[in-house]
Structure formats: C-alpha cells, structure tokens
Amino acid sequence: MKPKLIVQKYGGSSLAKPEQIKAAAQKIQQIKKSGKNVVVVVSAMGKTTDQLVNLAYEITSAPNRRELDMLLTTGERVSMALMSMALNDIGCAAISFTGSQAGIMTDEAHSSARITDVKPIRVEEELRRGRVPVLAGFQGVSPRTKEITTLGRGGSDTSAVALAAYFKAECCEIRKDVDGVYSADPSVVQNASRIDELHYMQLLDMTFWGAKVLHYRSAELAQLLEIPLVIALAHGEGGQTKIHGDVPMYEQAKILSVNTHTEVRWLRVRAENVTSAMKKMCGTLREHSLPWPQILDSVERSKGEYAFLVTGPLESVQAIANFLKNSGEMKIEEDQLSTITATCQGSYASDLPEKIVHSLGDAGVNVHKMIFGAMSLTVVVNANDREKTVEKVHGLRG
C-alpha cells in the first residue's frame, strides 16, 4: 500500500526570512517522519514579486509579457532552492523543481496562463526514492511554444491544487500567515471571526469577489476536482478552515463573509452591441499580449458604447490602461472604484439589499451600482469609501 500524500503550499509572507524557511522545513520533516509523503509548493519570498514587477516598470512602461514571465519566475526559484537546502540540512532528503521541470503544462498566455495538464514524471521518481519534492509555484511551460509561463498573481495556490489532484492527495494544505478564512479582512474589521468550515461554492464566491486567502482559480479547480483544502498558519499554533463539499448550505440570507476588490475600473469599448464589444476587447488583449483582467460586470453606457467592470493586479490593469491611452475605440476610465461583496445564500429574496443600501446611505456612501449573484450581493463604491463600506456591511451579519 502506498503511503498517504499531502500537498503543502507555503505563501510568500511565511517564507520572507531564512528562519521562517527553516521553521517550515521542520514542519515538513515532521510530516515525513509520520510516514506520509509530502509535496511542497512555494511562493516567492516576502515582497519579491512586487519588487521584480517594480523593477521591470523602472526599465520600461510596457514590459514584454514573455520577458516579464522570465523575470517573475526567478522569485519562486529562489524559494524552492532555499527550502530544499533547509530540508537537506536537517537530514530530510529533498530536491527542488521549477514548474517546467515538474511537468506543469499550460497554455501559451503569458502572465495569466491556465494549467492544461500535469505530467510530474520527475516528481514521481523522487517520491519513490523517498525525497521531498519542492516545487516552484506560479509557473509552468507551454508544450506548444516551449516558453516559460506564469499563472497570474496567486498562481502558486493553483499549482498546489493541480498537484494534489494528480496525486489524489489526502488534502491540500495552504499554509499562510493567517489561521484560516475570516468573515472579513481582520486588518479592516477588528471583530472579524474565523470560519471553521466552508463549502467549495462559498469559497469560490468569496475568492472571486476579492478574498485574498486563496486565488479564485485554485478554488475553482479544487471544487471541480473535489480536493479537500485546509487553510492554516505556516508558523505557530492556531485554528484552521476546512473546505470540502459536505458543508450544508441553506437559504438564510445571512452574511457569511464580506470581501472586496480594492481597485476596479470601467473599460469602455465603442461597439454596436455587447457581443462585438467583448470580441473587440478580447481580440485587442490577445493580439497585443496584454494581461487578462478579471471581468466583473458589463453595462451599456450609451448607444454605441459598452463598458466592462474589470480588476486585476495593479500592474496588469495599468499596462492595459497605458496601451489604450491613444486608442479611440477603447479606454480605461480614471475613476478609482472598489467592490464590496457580501457572500450569502438567498440574499436577493430577502430585505438584505435594502438594509445594505440604507446603512450605506446613512453613512454617506454613494453606491454606483449593485450586482446580484446566486450567492452574493455586491456594491460598487468610490475607492476611498471602501473600508467604511466593509465595516458597515459586516455590521449587518447579525
């Protein structure tokens, strides 16, 4: 009988210092000593990715997407090598692999590639030899172009879930500097509480609307492949949040959590209808290898003009805005907005929308738009009203 296997992913903030890497190595060794196999996925140390992005933009206002991928993948390579060194130093045999060496196959979209297949031949070989494979998250390779690609910000989560699915892991642990998923960002809402268990669908809605605890594409993949997830502390003792498919969900119109996209913008497109507007926007992004934003909503602004509400990493949105500066057909508006989302079931069939609007009106917050979903209610507000809105909506949890 094969030993059970766990996939552990360590976030960048939990690997920011050498002593943190050494402490994580001790935890990994304990799992190995318990008789289980472990595959480790690591992010870049601390703020390394931000620093590399800033460095690229100091060189040019429009970094080539291929070269940007080549630059950014170095962050995870540093982490994987150091983690492997730390494990070997304490007598736990380990070996590091880049995404391409680990067989993470993707499409050819630089900055936002999607995993198309996993062929971890070398990882399997090392597991049979008793070693701990340490993989660079966030990256892969296109088998068609042979180019190195990145999966977008938070892509290490997706790498970990994909590997957990391939190896039919007992679970996929996401180790961070927080002990689980909270009802709101604790740095904004002091009385935010940890949620012990979540259904995949609840987590998917929360991450789509801005919860930073996990990348929404990894939540989507976990649900699709039914991979049990655990969100827990990388260092120290604390609670955890378990995510699986057996959590009961009821139409209670009760707010489960409040999440936010800090910055969203309207991308305007001149077109006769929404179909041609979407075609023009997607065609332009693809043709010029621009990063793909997350599209949240669309509206008809006037006859012959449509607008898409988009978000994404600041550097990605800015890259699109810079490219479209002189375009007469498409433009990103300068108004800085935020979305605040209450995840819950049955909100649209209750008085919750009215309560939210009244509460925000009393607080002097201007609501630009409301977006209703199957499991959530979202308001679009001015970016400088974001924290106030989060606190007000969270206060309606009851």
Disulfide bonds with the S-S distance in Angstrom:
none
